[in-house]
Amino acid sequence: MLAIRTKRWTRVEYERLIDLGVFGPGDRLELLGGQLVLAEPQSTDHYTAVRRVTRALELAFGPGWEVRPQGPIALDEESEPEPDAAVVPGTFDDYRRAHPARPVLAVEVAVSSLALDRSHKASLYARASVADYWIVNLVDRVVEVHRDPAPDAEAPYGWAYASIEVLISAATIAPLAAPTSPIAVTSLLP
């Protein structure tokens, strides 16, 4: 029996396909580890949580930081995820010619994508040295805070977070890049 061969895409190839119009406006795709992955459909709770996260991060970080809701991040040569929110230095004008590569915080809002966000996306963000990765887990109504990226042979992309803390709705969390700006978990949940 022949093994099935698949093509792994690079970020440059993926962006070229976008420029050529291969994907339509309704095609919600992300490039993760060389594979084109369908993004989670947005329920009303998911969208509301994305808006709440965006607002809370804008307040916590303030001027000099760009909070990018559902914008592409150029993590490496084979990954261009679109986290539900990412915080990068500067303003949106700083990224006219290229997507940012090193967010100080990436946030995923998860319902049906929870397993993917915990394993594959966490491993990709850890491999890219994203120091602060949060999952707004709408299934359990908690925020999972992933920190301290480290090599891990068992992880999908060879990296994982050594520290994972699960915060209930009564807790607060301060982003590593804005340690004096705590955010209430309740302000992130719809």
PyMOL CGO cylinders between C-alpha atoms (Angstrom):
from pymol import cmd
from pymol.cgo import CYLINDER

trace = [
    CYLINDER, 0.00, 0.00, 0.00, 1.32, 3.44, -0.93, 0.3, 1, 1, 1, 1, 1, 1,
    CYLINDER, 1.32, 3.44, -0.93, 1.75, 6.04, 1.73, 0.3, 1, 1, 1, 1, 1, 1,
    CYLINDER, 1.75, 6.04, 1.73, -0.24, 9.23, 1.21, 0.3, 1, 1, 1, 1, 1, 1,
    CYLINDER, -0.24, 9.23, 1.21, 2.02, 12.19, 0.59, 0.3, 1, 1, 1, 1, 1, 1,
    CYLINDER, 2.02, 12.19, 0.59, 0.95, 15.68, 1.46, 0.3, 1, 1, 1, 1, 1, 1,
    CYLINDER, 0.95, 15.68, 1.46, 2.44, 19.07, 0.61, 0.3, 1, 1, 1, 1, 1, 1,
    CYLINDER, 2.44, 19.07, 0.61, 3.73, 21.23, 3.41, 0.3, 1, 1, 1, 1, 1, 1,
    CYLINDER, 3.73, 21.23, 3.41, 3.26, 24.91, 2.70, 0.3, 1, 1, 1, 1, 1, 1,
    CYLINDER, 3.26, 24.91, 2.70, 5.62, 27.72, 3.59, 0.3, 1, 1, 1, 1, 1, 1,
    CYLINDER, 5.62, 27.72, 3.59, 4.40, 31.05, 4.84, 0.3, 1, 1, 1, 1, 1, 1,
    CYLINDER, 4.40, 31.05, 4.84, 5.63, 32.70, 1.61, 0.3, 1, 1, 1, 1, 1, 1,
    CYLINDER, 5.63, 32.70, 1.61, 3.65, 30.22, -0.53, 0.3, 1, 1, 1, 1, 1, 1,
    CYLINDER, 3.65, 30.22, -0.53, 0.56, 30.67, 1.63, 0.3, 1, 1, 1, 1, 1, 1,
    CYLINDER, 0.56, 30.67, 1.63, 0.71, 34.46, 1.35, 0.3, 1, 1, 1, 1, 1, 1,
    CYLINDER, 0.71, 34.46, 1.35, 1.19, 34.16, -2.42, 0.3, 1, 1, 1, 1, 1, 1,
    CYLINDER, 1.19, 34.16, -2.42, -1.98, 32.03, -2.65, 0.3, 1, 1, 1, 1, 1, 1,
    CYLINDER, -1.98, 32.03, -2.65, -3.84, 34.72, -0.70, 0.3, 1, 1, 1, 1, 1, 1,
    CYLINDER, -3.84, 34.72, -0.70, -2.50, 37.45, -3.03, 0.3, 1, 1, 1, 1, 1, 1,
    CYLINDER, -2.50, 37.45, -3.03, -3.62, 35.42, -6.07, 0.3, 1, 1, 1, 1, 1, 1,
    CYLINDER, -3.62, 35.42, -6.07, -7.16, 35.22, -4.68, 0.3, 1, 1, 1, 1, 1, 1,
    CYLINDER, -7.16, 35.22, -4.68, -7.15, 31.42, -4.31, 0.3, 1, 1, 1, 1, 1, 1,
    CYLINDER, -7.15, 31.42, -4.31, -9.00, 31.74, -1.01, 0.3, 1, 1, 1, 1, 1, 1,
    CYLINDER, -9.00, 31.74, -1.01, -12.25, 33.65, -0.78, 0.3, 1, 1, 1, 1, 1, 1,
    CYLINDER, -12.25, 33.65, -0.78, -13.42, 35.94, 2.03, 0.3, 1, 1, 1, 1, 1, 1,
    CYLINDER, -13.42, 35.94, 2.03, -15.35, 33.11, 3.67, 0.3, 1, 1, 1, 1, 1, 1,
    CYLINDER, -15.35, 33.11, 3.67, -12.36, 30.75, 3.71, 0.3, 1, 1, 1, 1, 1, 1,
    CYLINDER, -12.36, 30.75, 3.71, -11.21, 30.92, 7.32, 0.3, 1, 1, 1, 1, 1, 1,
    CYLINDER, -11.21, 30.92, 7.32, -7.81, 29.25, 7.17, 0.3, 1, 1, 1, 1, 1, 1,
    CYLINDER, -7.81, 29.25, 7.17, -4.60, 29.37, 9.17, 0.3, 1, 1, 1, 1, 1, 1,
    CYLINDER, -4.60, 29.37, 9.17, -1.17, 28.02, 8.30, 0.3, 1, 1, 1, 1, 1, 1,
    CYLINDER, -1.17, 28.02, 8.30, 0.00, 25.88, 11.22, 0.3, 1, 1, 1, 1, 1, 1,
    CYLINDER, 0.00, 25.88, 11.22, 3.23, 23.97, 10.91, 0.3, 1, 1, 1, 1, 1, 1,
    CYLINDER, 3.23, 23.97, 10.91, 3.00, 23.88, 7.12, 0.3, 1, 1, 1, 1, 1, 1,
    CYLINDER, 3.00, 23.88, 7.12, -0.62, 22.68, 7.06, 0.3, 1, 1, 1, 1, 1, 1,
    CYLINDER, -0.62, 22.68, 7.06, -3.71, 24.66, 6.08, 0.3, 1, 1, 1, 1, 1, 1,
    CYLINDER, -3.71, 24.66, 6.08, -6.16, 24.33, 8.95, 0.3, 1, 1, 1, 1, 1, 1,
    CYLINDER, -6.16, 24.33, 8.95, -9.78, 25.46, 9.03, 0.3, 1, 1, 1, 1, 1, 1,
    CYLINDER, -9.78, 25.46, 9.03, -10.45, 28.02, 11.75, 0.3, 1, 1, 1, 1, 1, 1,
    CYLINDER, -10.45, 28.02, 11.75, -13.21, 27.55, 14.32, 0.3, 1, 1, 1, 1, 1, 1,
    CYLINDER, -13.21, 27.55, 14.32, -16.59, 29.00, 13.29, 0.3, 1, 1, 1, 1, 1, 1,
    CYLINDER, -16.59, 29.00, 13.29, -17.58, 31.98, 15.39, 0.3, 1, 1, 1, 1, 1, 1,
    CYLINDER, -17.58, 31.98, 15.39, -20.54, 31.51, 17.68, 0.3, 1, 1, 1, 1, 1, 1,
    CYLINDER, -20.54, 31.51, 17.68, -22.00, 34.57, 19.35, 0.3, 1, 1, 1, 1, 1, 1,
    CYLINDER, -22.00, 34.57, 19.35, -20.19, 33.69, 22.60, 0.3, 1, 1, 1, 1, 1, 1,
    CYLINDER, -20.19, 33.69, 22.60, -16.90, 33.29, 20.72, 0.3, 1, 1, 1, 1, 1, 1,
    CYLINDER, -16.90, 33.29, 20.72, -17.24, 36.66, 19.00, 0.3, 1, 1, 1, 1, 1, 1,
    CYLINDER, -17.24, 36.66, 19.00, -18.32, 38.37, 22.22, 0.3, 1, 1, 1, 1, 1, 1,
    CYLINDER, -18.32, 38.37, 22.22, -15.30, 36.92, 24.03, 0.3, 1, 1, 1, 1, 1, 1,
    CYLINDER, -15.30, 36.92, 24.03, -12.95, 38.13, 21.25, 0.3, 1, 1, 1, 1, 1, 1,
    CYLINDER, -12.95, 38.13, 21.25, -14.36, 41.66, 21.64, 0.3, 1, 1, 1, 1, 1, 1,
    CYLINDER, -14.36, 41.66, 21.64, -14.06, 41.50, 25.45, 0.3, 1, 1, 1, 1, 1, 1,
    CYLINDER, -14.06, 41.50, 25.45, -10.46, 40.25, 25.25, 0.3, 1, 1, 1, 1, 1, 1,
    CYLINDER, -10.46, 40.25, 25.25, -9.56, 42.97, 22.74, 0.3, 1, 1, 1, 1, 1, 1,
    CYLINDER, -9.56, 42.97, 22.74, -11.04, 45.72, 24.91, 0.3, 1, 1, 1, 1, 1, 1,
    CYLINDER, -11.04, 45.72, 24.91, -9.39, 44.43, 28.11, 0.3, 1, 1, 1, 1, 1, 1,
    CYLINDER, -9.39, 44.43, 28.11, -5.98, 44.17, 26.44, 0.3, 1, 1, 1, 1, 1, 1,
    CYLINDER, -5.98, 44.17, 26.44, -6.23, 47.65, 24.91, 0.3, 1, 1, 1, 1, 1, 1,
    CYLINDER, -6.23, 47.65, 24.91, -6.95, 49.05, 28.37, 0.3, 1, 1, 1, 1, 1, 1,
    CYLINDER, -6.95, 49.05, 28.37, -4.17, 47.02, 30.01, 0.3, 1, 1, 1, 1, 1, 1,
    CYLINDER, -4.17, 47.02, 30.01, -1.46, 47.85, 27.48, 0.3, 1, 1, 1, 1, 1, 1,
    CYLINDER, -1.46, 47.85, 27.48, -2.35, 51.39, 26.42, 0.3, 1, 1, 1, 1, 1, 1,
    CYLINDER, -2.35, 51.39, 26.42, -0.40, 53.52, 23.91, 0.3, 1, 1, 1, 1, 1, 1,
    CYLINDER, -0.40, 53.52, 23.91, 2.63, 52.04, 22.22, 0.3, 1, 1, 1, 1, 1, 1,
    CYLINDER, 2.63, 52.04, 22.22, 1.01, 48.63, 21.81, 0.3, 1, 1, 1, 1, 1, 1,
    CYLINDER, 1.01, 48.63, 21.81, -1.15, 47.24, 19.02, 0.3, 1, 1, 1, 1, 1, 1,
    CYLINDER, -1.15, 47.24, 19.02, -3.86, 44.74, 19.99, 0.3, 1, 1, 1, 1, 1, 1,
    CYLINDER, -3.86, 44.74, 19.99, -4.59, 42.74, 16.83, 0.3, 1, 1, 1, 1, 1, 1,
    CYLINDER, -4.59, 42.74, 16.83, -7.93, 40.91, 16.87, 0.3, 1, 1, 1, 1, 1, 1,
    CYLINDER, -7.93, 40.91, 16.87, -7.82, 37.88, 14.56, 0.3, 1, 1, 1, 1, 1, 1,
    CYLINDER, -7.82, 37.88, 14.56, -4.84, 39.20, 12.60, 0.3, 1, 1, 1, 1, 1, 1,
    CYLINDER, -4.84, 39.20, 12.60, -2.07, 37.08, 11.06, 0.3, 1, 1, 1, 1, 1, 1,
    CYLINDER, -2.07, 37.08, 11.06, 1.18, 36.56, 12.96, 0.3, 1, 1, 1, 1, 1, 1,
    CYLINDER, 1.18, 36.56, 12.96, 4.29, 35.50, 11.00, 0.3, 1, 1, 1, 1, 1, 1,
    CYLINDER, 4.29, 35.50, 11.00, 5.58, 33.02, 13.60, 0.3, 1, 1, 1, 1, 1, 1,
    CYLINDER, 5.58, 33.02, 13.60, 8.09, 31.20, 11.40, 0.3, 1, 1, 1, 1, 1, 1,
    CYLINDER, 8.09, 31.20, 11.40, 8.60, 29.97, 7.84, 0.3, 1, 1, 1, 1, 1, 1,
    CYLINDER, 8.60, 29.97, 7.84, 5.73, 27.47, 8.04, 0.3, 1, 1, 1, 1, 1, 1,
    CYLINDER, 5.73, 27.47, 8.04, 3.26, 29.06, 10.43, 0.3, 1, 1, 1, 1, 1, 1,
    CYLINDER, 3.26, 29.06, 10.43, 0.97, 32.07, 10.17, 0.3, 1, 1, 1, 1, 1, 1,
    CYLINDER, 0.97, 32.07, 10.17, -1.75, 31.61, 12.77, 0.3, 1, 1, 1, 1, 1, 1,
    CYLINDER, -1.75, 31.61, 12.77, -4.47, 34.19, 13.33, 0.3, 1, 1, 1, 1, 1, 1,
    CYLINDER, -4.47, 34.19, 13.33, -4.91, 34.27, 17.10, 0.3, 1, 1, 1, 1, 1, 1,
    CYLINDER, -4.91, 34.27, 17.10, -8.14, 35.72, 18.38, 0.3, 1, 1, 1, 1, 1, 1,
    CYLINDER, -8.14, 35.72, 18.38, -6.00, 38.50, 19.87, 0.3, 1, 1, 1, 1, 1, 1,
    CYLINDER, -6.00, 38.50, 19.87, -2.29, 39.28, 19.85, 0.3, 1, 1, 1, 1, 1, 1,
    CYLINDER, -2.29, 39.28, 19.85, -0.37, 42.14, 21.39, 0.3, 1, 1, 1, 1, 1, 1,
    CYLINDER, -0.37, 42.14, 21.39, 2.63, 43.55, 19.52, 0.3, 1, 1, 1, 1, 1, 1,
    CYLINDER, 2.63, 43.55, 19.52, 4.72, 46.68, 20.03, 0.3, 1, 1, 1, 1, 1, 1,
    CYLINDER, 4.72, 46.68, 20.03, 3.92, 49.81, 18.02, 0.3, 1, 1, 1, 1, 1, 1,
    CYLINDER, 3.92, 49.81, 18.02, 0.82, 50.68, 16.01, 0.3, 1, 1, 1, 1, 1, 1,
    CYLINDER, 0.82, 50.68, 16.01, -1.05, 49.06, 13.14, 0.3, 1, 1, 1, 1, 1, 1,
    CYLINDER, -1.05, 49.06, 13.14, 0.82, 51.33, 10.71, 0.3, 1, 1, 1, 1, 1, 1,
    CYLINDER, 0.82, 51.33, 10.71, 4.08, 49.65, 11.73, 0.3, 1, 1, 1, 1, 1, 1,
    CYLINDER, 4.08, 49.65, 11.73, 2.81, 46.43, 10.12, 0.3, 1, 1, 1, 1, 1, 1,
    CYLINDER, 2.81, 46.43, 10.12, 1.67, 47.72, 6.72, 0.3, 1, 1, 1, 1, 1, 1,
    CYLINDER, 1.67, 47.72, 6.72, 4.39, 45.83, 4.83, 0.3, 1, 1, 1, 1, 1, 1,
    CYLINDER, 4.39, 45.83, 4.83, 4.66, 42.66, 6.90, 0.3, 1, 1, 1, 1, 1, 1,
    CYLINDER, 4.66, 42.66, 6.90, 2.75, 40.86, 9.60, 0.3, 1, 1, 1, 1, 1, 1,
    CYLINDER, 2.75, 40.86, 9.60, 4.29, 41.05, 13.08, 0.3, 1, 1, 1, 1, 1, 1,
    CYLINDER, 4.29, 41.05, 13.08, 6.41, 38.08, 14.06, 0.3, 1, 1, 1, 1, 1, 1,
    CYLINDER, 6.41, 38.08, 14.06, 6.85, 38.29, 17.82, 0.3, 1, 1, 1, 1, 1, 1,
    CYLINDER, 6.85, 38.29, 17.82, 3.75, 39.02, 19.87, 0.3, 1, 1, 1, 1, 1, 1,
    CYLINDER, 3.75, 39.02, 19.87, 4.28, 39.56, 23.58, 0.3, 1, 1, 1, 1, 1, 1,
    CYLINDER, 4.28, 39.56, 23.58, 0.91, 37.88, 24.17, 0.3, 1, 1, 1, 1, 1, 1,
    CYLINDER, 0.91, 37.88, 24.17, -1.24, 35.59, 22.03, 0.3, 1, 1, 1, 1, 1, 1,
    CYLINDER, -1.24, 35.59, 22.03, -4.82, 34.74, 23.03, 0.3, 1, 1, 1, 1, 1, 1,
    CYLINDER, -4.82, 34.74, 23.03, -7.11, 32.07, 21.61, 0.3, 1, 1, 1, 1, 1, 1,
    CYLINDER, -7.11, 32.07, 21.61, -10.82, 31.90, 22.45, 0.3, 1, 1, 1, 1, 1, 1,
    CYLINDER, -10.82, 31.90, 22.45, -11.83, 28.25, 22.41, 0.3, 1, 1, 1, 1, 1, 1,
    CYLINDER, -11.83, 28.25, 22.41, -14.98, 26.21, 22.16, 0.3, 1, 1, 1, 1, 1, 1,
    CYLINDER, -14.98, 26.21, 22.16, -14.62, 23.46, 19.55, 0.3, 1, 1, 1, 1, 1, 1,
    CYLINDER, -14.62, 23.46, 19.55, -10.93, 24.29, 18.99, 0.3, 1, 1, 1, 1, 1, 1,
    CYLINDER, -10.93, 24.29, 18.99, -9.93, 23.71, 22.62, 0.3, 1, 1, 1, 1, 1, 1,
    CYLINDER, -9.93, 23.71, 22.62, -7.87, 20.55, 21.96, 0.3, 1, 1, 1, 1, 1, 1,
    CYLINDER, -7.87, 20.55, 21.96, -6.10, 22.15, 18.97, 0.3, 1, 1, 1, 1, 1, 1,
    CYLINDER, -6.10, 22.15, 18.97, -5.37, 25.34, 20.95, 0.3, 1, 1, 1, 1, 1, 1,
    CYLINDER, -5.37, 25.34, 20.95, -3.94, 23.35, 23.89, 0.3, 1, 1, 1, 1, 1, 1,
    CYLINDER, -3.94, 23.35, 23.89, -1.73, 21.09, 21.79, 0.3, 1, 1, 1, 1, 1, 1,
    CYLINDER, -1.73, 21.09, 21.79, -0.77, 22.29, 18.30, 0.3, 1, 1, 1, 1, 1, 1,
    CYLINDER, -0.77, 22.29, 18.30, -1.14, 26.03, 18.72, 0.3, 1, 1, 1, 1, 1, 1,
    CYLINDER, -1.14, 26.03, 18.72, 0.47, 25.99, 22.18, 0.3, 1, 1, 1, 1, 1, 1,
    CYLINDER, 0.47, 25.99, 22.18, 3.40, 24.05, 20.75, 0.3, 1, 1, 1, 1, 1, 1,
    CYLINDER, 3.40, 24.05, 20.75, 3.80, 26.48, 17.83, 0.3, 1, 1, 1, 1, 1, 1,
    CYLINDER, 3.80, 26.48, 17.83, 3.66, 29.55, 20.08, 0.3, 1, 1, 1, 1, 1, 1,
    CYLINDER, 3.66, 29.55, 20.08, 6.15, 27.95, 22.49, 0.3, 1, 1, 1, 1, 1, 1,
    CYLINDER, 6.15, 27.95, 22.49, 8.49, 27.05, 19.61, 0.3, 1, 1, 1, 1, 1, 1,
    CYLINDER, 8.49, 27.05, 19.61, 8.35, 30.71, 18.50, 0.3, 1, 1, 1, 1, 1, 1,
    CYLINDER, 8.35, 30.71, 18.50, 9.24, 31.85, 22.07, 0.3, 1, 1, 1, 1, 1, 1,
    CYLINDER, 9.24, 31.85, 22.07, 5.91, 33.60, 22.69, 0.3, 1, 1, 1, 1, 1, 1,
    CYLINDER, 5.91, 33.60, 22.69, 6.33, 34.04, 26.44, 0.3, 1, 1, 1, 1, 1, 1,
    CYLINDER, 6.33, 34.04, 26.44, 2.65, 34.58, 27.28, 0.3, 1, 1, 1, 1, 1, 1,
    CYLINDER, 2.65, 34.58, 27.28, -0.15, 32.50, 25.71, 0.3, 1, 1, 1, 1, 1, 1,
    CYLINDER, -0.15, 32.50, 25.71, -3.70, 32.49, 27.04, 0.3, 1, 1, 1, 1, 1, 1,
    CYLINDER, -3.70, 32.49, 27.04, -6.67, 30.31, 26.16, 0.3, 1, 1, 1, 1, 1, 1,
    CYLINDER, -6.67, 30.31, 26.16, -10.05, 31.80, 27.03, 0.3, 1, 1, 1, 1, 1, 1,
    CYLINDER, -10.05, 31.80, 27.03, -11.75, 28.45, 27.53, 0.3, 1, 1, 1, 1, 1, 1,
    CYLINDER, -11.75, 28.45, 27.53, -15.48, 28.99, 27.00, 0.3, 1, 1, 1, 1, 1, 1,
    CYLINDER, -15.48, 28.99, 27.00, -16.24, 25.31, 27.62, 0.3, 1, 1, 1, 1, 1, 1,
    CYLINDER, -16.24, 25.31, 27.62, -15.11, 25.41, 31.27, 0.3, 1, 1, 1, 1, 1, 1,
    CYLINDER, -15.11, 25.41, 31.27, -15.37, 29.22, 31.65, 0.3, 1, 1, 1, 1, 1, 1,
    CYLINDER, -15.37, 29.22, 31.65, -11.77, 29.63, 32.74, 0.3, 1, 1, 1, 1, 1, 1,
    CYLINDER, -11.77, 29.63, 32.74, -8.60, 31.24, 31.37, 0.3, 1, 1, 1, 1, 1, 1,
    CYLINDER, -8.60, 31.24, 31.37, -5.61, 28.96, 30.86, 0.3, 1, 1, 1, 1, 1, 1,
    CYLINDER, -5.61, 28.96, 30.86, -2.33, 30.85, 31.15, 0.3, 1, 1, 1, 1, 1, 1,
    CYLINDER, -2.33, 30.85, 31.15, 0.63, 29.21, 29.41, 0.3, 1, 1, 1, 1, 1, 1,
    CYLINDER, 0.63, 29.21, 29.41, 4.14, 30.49, 30.17, 0.3, 1, 1, 1, 1, 1, 1,
    CYLINDER, 4.14, 30.49, 30.17, 7.79, 29.44, 30.15, 0.3, 1, 1, 1, 1, 1, 1,
    CYLINDER, 7.79, 29.44, 30.15, 8.27, 27.90, 26.68, 0.3, 1, 1, 1, 1, 1, 1,
    CYLINDER, 8.27, 27.90, 26.68, 10.65, 24.96, 26.75, 0.3, 1, 1, 1, 1, 1, 1,
    CYLINDER, 10.65, 24.96, 26.75, 11.72, 22.08, 24.50, 0.3, 1, 1, 1, 1, 1, 1,
    CYLINDER, 11.72, 22.08, 24.50, 9.45, 19.04, 24.84, 0.3, 1, 1, 1, 1, 1, 1,
    CYLINDER, 9.45, 19.04, 24.84, 9.96, 16.01, 22.60, 0.3, 1, 1, 1, 1, 1, 1,
    CYLINDER, 9.96, 16.01, 22.60, 6.36, 14.89, 23.24, 0.3, 1, 1, 1, 1, 1, 1,
    CYLINDER, 6.36, 14.89, 23.24, 4.79, 18.12, 21.97, 0.3, 1, 1, 1, 1, 1, 1,
    CYLINDER, 4.79, 18.12, 21.97, 3.54, 18.30, 18.35, 0.3, 1, 1, 1, 1, 1, 1,
    CYLINDER, 3.54, 18.30, 18.35, 6.25, 20.78, 17.28, 0.3, 1, 1, 1, 1, 1, 1,
    CYLINDER, 6.25, 20.78, 17.28, 8.91, 19.90, 19.85, 0.3, 1, 1, 1, 1, 1, 1,
    CYLINDER, 8.91, 19.90, 19.85, 8.07, 22.71, 22.28, 0.3, 1, 1, 1, 1, 1, 1,
    CYLINDER, 8.07, 22.71, 22.28, 5.54, 23.23, 25.07, 0.3, 1, 1, 1, 1, 1, 1,
    CYLINDER, 5.54, 23.23, 25.07, 4.87, 25.52, 27.99, 0.3, 1, 1, 1, 1, 1, 1,
    CYLINDER, 4.87, 25.52, 27.99, 6.42, 24.43, 31.30, 0.3, 1, 1, 1, 1, 1, 1,
    CYLINDER, 6.42, 24.43, 31.30, 3.93, 26.49, 33.31, 0.3, 1, 1, 1, 1, 1, 1,
    CYLINDER, 3.93, 26.49, 33.31, 0.17, 26.24, 32.82, 0.3, 1, 1, 1, 1, 1, 1,
    CYLINDER, 0.17, 26.24, 32.82, -2.18, 27.90, 35.29, 0.3, 1, 1, 1, 1, 1, 1,
    CYLINDER, -2.18, 27.90, 35.29, -5.97, 27.64, 35.12, 0.3, 1, 1, 1, 1, 1, 1,
    CYLINDER, -5.97, 27.64, 35.12, -7.75, 30.72, 36.44, 0.3, 1, 1, 1, 1, 1, 1,
    CYLINDER, -7.75, 30.72, 36.44, -11.37, 30.72, 37.54, 0.3, 1, 1, 1, 1, 1, 1,
    CYLINDER, -11.37, 30.72, 37.54, -13.70, 33.67, 37.01, 0.3, 1, 1, 1, 1, 1, 1,
    CYLINDER, -13.70, 33.67, 37.01, -12.89, 35.27, 40.41, 0.3, 1, 1, 1, 1, 1, 1,
    CYLINDER, -12.89, 35.27, 40.41, -9.16, 35.53, 39.56, 0.3, 1, 1, 1, 1, 1, 1,
    CYLINDER, -9.16, 35.53, 39.56, -7.10, 38.25, 37.88, 0.3, 1, 1, 1, 1, 1, 1,
    CYLINDER, -7.10, 38.25, 37.88, -4.13, 37.95, 35.55, 0.3, 1, 1, 1, 1, 1, 1,
    CYLINDER, -4.13, 37.95, 35.55, -1.49, 40.47, 34.54, 0.3, 1, 1, 1, 1, 1, 1,
    CYLINDER, -1.49, 40.47, 34.54, 0.19, 40.10, 31.15, 0.3, 1, 1, 1, 1, 1, 1,
    CYLINDER, 0.19, 40.10, 31.15, 3.95, 39.53, 31.42, 0.3, 1, 1, 1, 1, 1, 1,
    CYLINDER, 3.95, 39.53, 31.42, 4.55, 42.61, 29.23, 0.3, 1, 1, 1, 1, 1, 1,
    CYLINDER, 4.55, 42.61, 29.23, 2.17, 44.76, 31.33, 0.3, 1, 1, 1, 1, 1, 1,
    CYLINDER, 2.17, 44.76, 31.33, 2.70, 43.45, 34.88, 0.3, 1, 1, 1, 1, 1, 1,
    CYLINDER, 2.70, 43.45, 34.88, 1.07, 46.44, 36.58, 0.3, 1, 1, 1, 1, 1, 1,
    CYLINDER, 1.07, 46.44, 36.58, -2.18, 46.05, 34.65, 0.3, 1, 1, 1, 1, 1, 1,
    CYLINDER, -2.18, 46.05, 34.65, -4.16, 43.13, 36.09, 0.3, 1, 1, 1, 1, 1, 1,
    CYLINDER, -4.16, 43.13, 36.09, -7.18, 41.95, 34.14, 0.3, 1, 1, 1, 1, 1, 1,
    CYLINDER, -7.18, 41.95, 34.14, -10.19, 40.29, 35.78, 0.3, 1, 1, 1, 1, 1, 1,
    CYLINDER, -10.19, 40.29, 35.78, -10.96, 36.91, 34.25, 0.3, 1, 1, 1, 1, 1, 1,
    CYLINDER, -10.96, 36.91, 34.25, -14.66, 37.84, 34.35, 0.3, 1, 1, 1, 1, 1, 1,
    CYLINDER, -14.66, 37.84, 34.35, -13.94, 40.72, 31.98, 0.3, 1, 1, 1, 1, 1, 1,
    CYLINDER, -13.94, 40.72, 31.98, -12.77, 38.21, 29.34, 0.3, 1, 1, 1, 1, 1, 1,
    CYLINDER, -12.77, 38.21, 29.34, -15.72, 35.80, 29.53, 0.3, 1, 1, 1, 1, 1, 1,
    CYLINDER, -15.72, 35.80, 29.53, -19.08, 36.49, 27.86, 0.3, 1, 1, 1, 1, 1, 1,
]
cmd.load_cgo(trace, "trace")
